[in-house]
């Protein structure tokens, strides 16, 4: 019996599993049942348990020691009550049976309540543990995502830091390079400005104010006199030849010119001066006395110049332009092999003015380049600094983002740890409670079995064999819960399987229990999307974004919010993107009616470049192509070689006629006759040709030259008197009258201010016709005073008109004219080898055919 009681107690204490009624009944003996009932009596579970104990004492005398222990605990009144019950004998058995049925029913009710409570707890606690487990997983996921963002931010910070350092190095390198280049420009500019000072002194020594001064200055040939005649030594300068002034003072000053530009202009113009002087009077051989004198004079000066050169070069930056050597070659020995030619004062002053203007052109070019360099360097510096500022801003943002992500990671890891602790606590509580549930239910089942066992033994004590049947009911049939969450009620029903016969009455057949106790899911509720933001970058790919605020955060497994931020790419085009060209156009009309013209086709810009992207020039081969057309000669169309073509095209033509002193009187006469013949064969009319004529020469003094090229509006300048620019006639259809005016022009015989002449032609175009072609024809024989300004003026003019050059003679600057002419070059340069060639009808026809794409062949 004690062993049976011990088994039940151990099973109750361990709570390892629930045992069925049959299993417990098989293991329950009469002795263990009595022991259990006595334990319940001691605990005072039933008010009538004293009577039941008296019966058990009578039946089970073998348990006297246990009963005696009980009697010790009970009061004297209690022993007297037991003696009284025992004295009644079997009279109390019937009442005990009823009492046992009642006790069984009470225990059954307790068991059902315990089962129901344990089931509710199990469901609730299982859901809570599931939520805790899910929370751990969610926090771990958030922590992993934050770790990824931390790595991304760290990588971005590393990239931005490296890029920032590289940009700083590039900025430092760029600033150093700009400084070195500026030093080089400034060094070269200083040399050029010193050469200009020398030329101003030379110009002061070569005034041609009157005939007497001219005769005294340039027409003497006596070696002992201060001669300024030109000396040509073809064997000097390594066989390339050398031309210089015989006058030692002027030659000394000329030899001190140090810039490469001065050397080029000096050599070129003195050669031309000697050639022009030779046409006037034949050169003579240098006398031996004069040769010795020049050798001594030049030798002394050359030594002094080289000493200055070495001293000066020591102060020049390594990046500065290399200072050139002496103009006079070191291998030149003056002898009677050299020839002497009398100079002409006006001619030489024009040459000196050209040299001075060429040097001044170089000064302007260097200053312009220096300004451009400064603008470029300032722009690049600004770009680098803006880039650095942007990088620093991004770096700060990424550092803030890193701190944010690390905080999110730490919060997520802490949240996961807390949720894990919560799960552990819930799990411990679950196992503890479920163990107690198991123990309690086993206890109650054991109690029911013990009561039923004693009830059976009491029946046997009565000496009857009554068949006792307890009520048996089905399992609960559960209806749906009234609510899926937030707490509801679940109705239960069960039916009677076996009606009671002298046994335990049927328990309630209908009941309710709470259900759906878990909190209801709360879905996320968000506001409407905001407007799209501006693009984060102007190029190279940025993002636009919009967001929405969370009005209600999700909970209890509710629907998640989804994305609260949306981004779209924008401005994906490259910051530094080259332009995109359209397809080639159709081939255009042939530029000439004969003598081999050109047909062009071109490509427009479909998409402009961005940033530092490049785009080919409109005149590059990538955008402009030509193919020959009308390759037959004009002469083959003429009935007579002396016939001159007529231009019958709607075109506005401005003729620029060079009247500089370098033409010579013969060259001037043939030039203006050519202009007369050309203009005279232009068919004037409202729907045909309109012509304008400009005669250009140039200033005679350096003061006038400065006035002519000055951009100061306060400077008063007379274009005709100061600059040698005369607007002979504005646009007119009376071409015959303009031709007659060209033939009667006076020769200005000054310098060649081509740049201002081109500017005057550009200004004249405003009076032209919008629907007519525009052409500027330049007839010239020599170098412009200012090559740089001439190039600038020609480039501006070419944007508004085609520019056709007619260079005459062997000294025309063909390399420069190649740059100044419109494209294609073959259609805009008509080379005339000599002034005599201007008189040939074929040459006039060549210019007319080049100027006009529609020509008429006059009838013979």
Beta strands, then each sheet from edge to edge (+ up, - down):
strand 1: 230-233
strand 2: 242-245
strand 3: 284-285
strand 4: 339-341
strand 5: 472-473
strand 6: 477-478
strand 7: 488-493
strand 8: 496-498
strand 9: 510-515
strand 10: 525-526
strand 11: 542-547
strand 12: 550-552
strand 13: 565-570
strand 14: 580-581
strand 15: 597-602
strand 16: 605-607
strand 17: 624-629
strand 18: 646-647
strand 19: 651-658
strand 20: 689-696
strand 21: 725-732
strand 22: 773-780
strand 23: 802-807
strand 24: 855-856
sheet 1: 2+ 1- 4+ 3-
sheet 2: 5+ 8-
sheet 3: 6+ 7- 9+
sheet 4: 10+ 12-
sheet 5: 11+ 13-
sheet 6: 14+ 16-
sheet 7: 15+ 17-
sheet 8: 18+ 24-
sheet 9: 21+ 20- 19- 22- 23-
end
